[in-house]
């Protein structure tokens, strides 16, 4: 049994306790208080402390539903260690259906923040002090931007052994070995030695069942790998065996016009593959959009209206792309149907 104390915002979470805590996030100009909701599940025994966060960008709502379903998982009754869930980090943005904070700052470029800085800096500082620094591992949930969808993927520092192990465990078709961005939560966590995964899937302001189901299962997989949940007794019958990409490239519109997209998310392309056609409203002028690299489509615009220079397709590059479409198809087939309201006790997430 554990005897160590664990506090969030001055609230002590005892072993075997489940608690909801409101982190103070300042007041609106109407004097109404704004808080960041946090739910903590602490096991009776010590173990890893995993934070799972969503909606750092306020319009990225898939993660909110992922955390809701995660918290309904029966297996959490047997948790070892502590799960810290923050379904809505950027409450201001979510209320306004906006990616940004009211001052138009991107919260995920303001870490580690400052106690006396801008609103974004203060929220970043609060999140670092009360959540990140009290964790041993982290998973941050994201989607594509507005009018843009991302294939379910993990972004992580694949040169870090522990992070690499957990990235493979998450069980998605594609892993992007991406550099840390200045001011990002991933960078701030890394500076404190906290392995962290970033899950990208779906589109802003839209629920996507494949992305949500895959995210719930991925988090459960990581928790099992960390020893926070019991291992599955029976041997798994399927594993995605993800492909790791070390680089990616955006294909942009060469001219303005109406886009007819021809290649779906997860589609395999070769250099020179026709991705779509941009035309004027009369169809008198048409411009072919070709892939500049070989790889797999991990992101694409959903908006047919394109301005010159707009990002249309995001393609991850691989040395060997044989079989990647099959991996994507397997993932989508497994997660395309809705999860039952009461998971089967014998299922991987029960």
C-alpha positions, 0 to 999 in steps of 0.5 A: 500500500502507498503512503506518499501524499498526492495533491492537486490544487491543494486537494489531497487525493488518497489511495483508492480515491477518485476526485474531481478538482477545478483548477482556477483559470482566472475570471471573465470580464463579467466577474464569472470564474473560469476553471479547468476541470480535472478528474484524478483516479488514484489506485490503492498501490503506487505506480506511474502517474499518467496525465491525459489532456485534451482541447489545448486547442479549444476547437479540438473536441475529439479528445474530450470524448476520448477522455469521457469514454476512458473514464467509463472503462471498468478496468480503471477499478483495478488501476495501479498508480494515478491517472490524471485526466484534463478533458478541456485545458483551453476552456476559453477556446472551447466555449468560443469554438476557437483554437485560440485563447481570447488574446489570439495566442496559441496555448501550445506555443506558450509553455512552460509559461509564467505566473505573471505573463499573458493569459496564455502564459499563466494557464501554461504555468498552471498546467505545468505546476499542477499537472505535468510536474506531478506526472511521470508520463503524458498523453496529449490529444489533438485533431487537425485544424478547422476544415482539415482532417488528420489520419490517426497518428502518434507524434513523438520523440522516437530517439527516446527509448521509453517514448519510442516503446510507448508510441509503438504500444499505442497501436496506430498505423503511423508514427511520426518522429517529430522534433519538439516545437518551441513553446509546446507542451511536449517540449516543456514535458521533455525538459522535465524528463517526462515521456510524452505522446501526442495523438493526432486524429480527426478534424476540429469541431467534429467527432470522428468514431474511428479517431475516438475509439482508436484513442481510447484503446491506445491510452488503455494499451499504454496504461497496460504497458506501464503496469497501471492496468492488468495485462490481457490474459489471452494473447492479442490476435492483432497488432497494427505494427506501425510504420515510423516516418522521419519526415513529412511534406505539405503539398500546396495549391499552385493556383486559387480555385475549386479543389476536387480531391482525389486521394483519401486519408491513408492513401498511398501515393508515389511521387507524381501521383495526381492528388486533386485538381484545382479549377475555376468555377467555370472549369475553363482552367484546371491545374493538377496537384501532384504529390512531391514525394512518395508516402502516405496521406496523413492529413488533408483539407476538407474545404474545396475552396483553395487559395494559392499557397493553401496546404492541401495534403500532408504526406509522410515519407517512408523508406518502405511503404509496402503494406501501409494501406493494409495497416490503415484499413485494419485500424479503420475496420477495427474502430469504425463501429461505435463502442458499446455503452457497457464494455465487454469484461473480456474486451481489451478495454475492460 
